[in-house]
Amino acid sequence: MDQNKELSGKTIVITGATDGIGKALAQMTWKAGANLVLHGRNPQKLEALLKSLGEGLPGQQAMTVKADFSRLREVREMAAEIQAKVPRIDILVNNAGFYPDGRVITEDGFEECSQVNYLSPFLLTNLLRPLLIKSAPMRIINLSSIGHRFVWSNVYASARHPFYWRWVAYCRSKLDIIPWTRELSDQLKEYRITVNSIHPGIIRTKVIRFLPVSWGASVRSGAATVYRLIADPNLADVSGEYFERYRKSKPSLVARSRRYQEALWRHSLRKLGLKQADDGSIIQRSPTQNDQ
Ligand SMILES: NC(=O)c1ccc[n+]([C@@H]2O[C@H](COP(=O)([O-])OP(=O)(O)OC[C@H]3O[C@@H](n4cnc5c(N)ncnc54)[C@H](OP(=O)(O)O)[C@@H]3O)[C@@H](O)[C@H]2O)c1
């Protein structure tokens, strides 16, 4: 695909832009002329990222926002900061994610991997919803994983269940991305907002450091799969789909279960103390309801 300033004038929000796929994507989209809102949790890495971008086009802008996704309070502050400073969003890439070292329960009372990889992007996207609708047509891209195929899930599972296997925790967080993507796509279609999820390949980043051997495709090739969902004009009306690298793919049975999709949506809202009004808007109902 020709990346010759084809994103000029577009504003792209990339979460987890300080390393791996998100960082490579930030550099590619900057070269293609986009204005960037770059998220990270580490101020030094954010500063280094901004420096690494180099000179842009006249008027091209990049800003950073800081939030640790294991703290919902910081996700709310990030959403408020974006709404205050960014007039429109053409593309939102929910990319931030990690592979856990072990079970951690966050200050919000959730298992950390499910919070960082799924609940926080779910919250962020819901809080940005009015701005996204105002910006339409626009695209949302959520980073899932082929690992979703190896697990089943239960929306009511407790963060404190005695069985904890970090591979399962990671894959479940990536499984939930897919029904969430499908639900969001159903809800936002009328506004001309497309929502798709993607497995970018097995990519050599710290997310796969648990593998016994060091293999995987280059970081740039992983970012290129996401870049295509951002920029390909042929995908402008494609929504609710799951991609494995460049191929539209059928996700697992549970990932495409309508019942699971609806239960997950309701349960995620409830966990975060959110409520959906009859007109579709999302409102804060009560303090977060965790499963402590
Ligand atoms: N690599 C693969 O093979 C692969 C395969 C399938 C899906 N994915 C998905 O692709 C996405 C990008 O992963 P990657 O491979 O590029 O990994 P990476 O190099 O580790 O980058 C992950 C990004 O997420 C950020 N992040 C991690 N924990 C965070 C937290 N608590 N709060 C806020 N930001 C946080 C990281 O920040 P720091 O820079 O501060 O660490 C970094 O910017 C993830 O969602 C991952 O699950 C990756």
The ligand as a Gaussian input file, in Angstrom:
#p B3LYP/6-31G(d) Opt

LIG

0 1
 N        3.286000      -9.771000      19.897000
 C        2.407000     -10.679000      19.473000
 O        2.765000     -11.760000      18.986000
 C        0.928000     -10.402000      19.586000
 C        0.045000     -11.372000      19.078000
 C       -1.337000     -11.129000      19.181000
 C       -1.784000      -9.960000      19.754000
 N       -0.894000      -9.053000      20.254000
 C       -1.436000      -7.833000      20.873000
 O       -0.857000      -6.698000      20.271000
 C       -0.888000      -5.614000      21.199000
 C        0.469000      -4.942000      21.238000
 O        1.386000      -5.843000      21.835000
 P        2.936000      -5.875000      21.491000
 O        3.224000      -7.263000      21.055000
 O        3.321000      -4.755000      20.646000
 O        3.521000      -5.715000      22.980000
 P        4.512000      -4.638000      23.636000
 O        5.683000      -4.418000      22.763000
 O        4.745000      -5.114000      25.020000
 O        3.623000      -3.306000      23.654000
 C        2.514000      -3.217000      24.488000
 C        2.126000      -1.772000      24.731000
 O        1.072000      -1.757000      25.718000
 C        1.506000      -0.963000      26.836000
 N        1.005000      -1.452000      28.119000
 C        1.248000      -2.622000      28.724000
 N        0.679000      -2.657000      29.939000
 C        0.058000      -1.464000      30.113000
 C       -0.679000      -0.867000      31.178000
 N       -0.863000      -1.485000      32.369000
 N       -1.162000       0.380000      31.012000
 C       -0.963000       1.061000      29.854000
 N       -0.244000       0.554000      28.825000
 C        0.249000      -0.699000      28.953000
 C        3.027000      -1.071000      26.802000
 O        3.598000      -0.025000      27.573000
 P        5.183000      -0.080000      27.995000
 O        5.938000       0.402000      26.790000
 O        5.248000       0.860000      29.157000
 O        5.499000      -1.494000      28.337000
 C        3.291000      -0.964000      25.311000
 O        3.176000       0.382000      24.899000
 C       -1.321000      -6.215000      22.540000
 O       -2.697000      -5.955000      22.752000
 C       -1.092000      -7.701000      22.340000
 O       -1.924000      -8.481000      23.162000
 C        0.448000      -9.235000      20.172000

